[in-house]
Amino acid sequence: MQLIKQLVAVARTRGLSQARLAEMAGMTAVGLSKAKRRGDIRASTLEALAAQLDLELALVPRRAREKATAAIKSGTFFRLPGNGDQGDT
């Protein structure tokens, strides 16, 4: 699952629309929709979206790439603050 789509899915589980998430992160709903459709977004924008959901991006060593890919696909790439066991790679 693309990281953008994962963030939007998390927002929805928390009762936020995609448009509201975009607004909270300082971008337009149209901008987020276009980025989601393209599958291309700046890291700083991903970070801003994640921050609005109290999530953080995590970088992993290159040798752990397979684990990171599996975490992205399973929807556990983002770590919730204070919950070190979710998304650990």
matplotlib code that plots the C-alpha trace (Angstrom):
import matplotlib.pyplot as plt

x = [0.0, 1.4, 2.3, -0.1, -3.0, -1.9, -2.0, -5.5, -6.6, -5.4, -7.1, -10.4, -10.2, -9.9, -12.9, -11.1, -11.8, -9.0, -9.9, -9.7, -6.3, -5.0, -6.3, -4.7, -1.3, -1.5, -2.3, -5.4, -7.7, -7.1, -3.4, -3.6, -5.9, -3.6, -0.6, -2.5, -3.5, 0.1, 1.6, 4.2, 4.6, 7.5, 8.9, 8.2, 4.5, 4.4, 5.9, 3.4, 0.5, 1.9, 2.4, -1.3, -2.1, 0.5, 2.7, 6.3, 8.2, 10.9, 14.1, 15.6, 19.0, 19.1, 19.6, 16.2, 14.4, 12.4, 11.1, 10.2, 8.4, 6.4, 5.6, 4.4, 2.2, 0.8, 0.0, 2.5, 5.2, 4.3, 5.1, 2.7, 4.6, 5.0, 4.4, 7.8, 6.6, 4.5, 6.3, 9.7, 11.9]
y = [0.0, 3.4, 5.5, 8.3, 5.8, 4.3, 7.8, 8.5, 5.1, 5.9, 9.3, 7.6, 5.2, 8.2, 9.9, 12.3, 12.8, 13.0, 16.7, 17.4, 15.7, 17.8, 21.0, 20.1, 19.5, 22.8, 21.6, 21.5, 18.6, 18.7, 18.7, 15.6, 13.9, 14.5, 13.3, 10.2, 9.4, 10.0, 8.1, 10.8, 13.2, 15.1, 13.6, 16.8, 16.6, 13.0, 14.0, 16.9, 14.5, 11.9, 14.5, 15.4, 11.8, 11.7, 9.4, 9.6, 8.3, 5.9, 5.3, 1.9, 0.5, -0.6, -4.3, -4.1, -3.1, -6.4, -5.9, -2.3, -3.3, -5.9, -3.3, -0.8, -3.5, -4.6, -1.1, -1.0, 1.2, 4.2, 4.0, 5.4, 7.5, 5.6, 2.2, 1.0, -2.4, -1.2, -0.7, -1.7, -2.8]
z = [0.0, -0.9, 2.1, 1.1, 1.0, 4.3, 5.9, 4.5, 5.7, 9.2, 9.1, 8.1, 11.0, 13.3, 11.8, 9.5, 5.9, 3.3, 2.8, 6.6, 6.8, 3.9, 5.5, 8.9, 7.1, 5.3, 1.9, -0.3, -0.7, -4.4, -3.9, -1.7, -4.1, -7.0, -5.0, -4.0, -7.6, -8.9, -6.0, -5.7, -2.8, -1.1, 2.0, 3.9, 2.9, 4.0, 7.3, 7.7, 7.1, 9.5, 12.2, 12.0, 12.9, 15.6, 13.5, 12.4, 9.4, 10.1, 8.0, 8.0, 7.0, 3.4, 4.5, 6.2, 3.0, 2.7, 6.3, 5.5, 2.3, 4.2, 6.9, 4.2, 2.6, 5.9, 7.0, 9.9, 8.6, 10.8, 14.5, 17.0, 19.6, 22.8, 21.1, 20.1, 19.0, 16.1, 12.8, 14.2, 11.4]

ax = plt.figure().add_subplot(projection="3d")
ax.plot(x, y, z, "-o")
ax.set_aspect("equal")
plt.show()
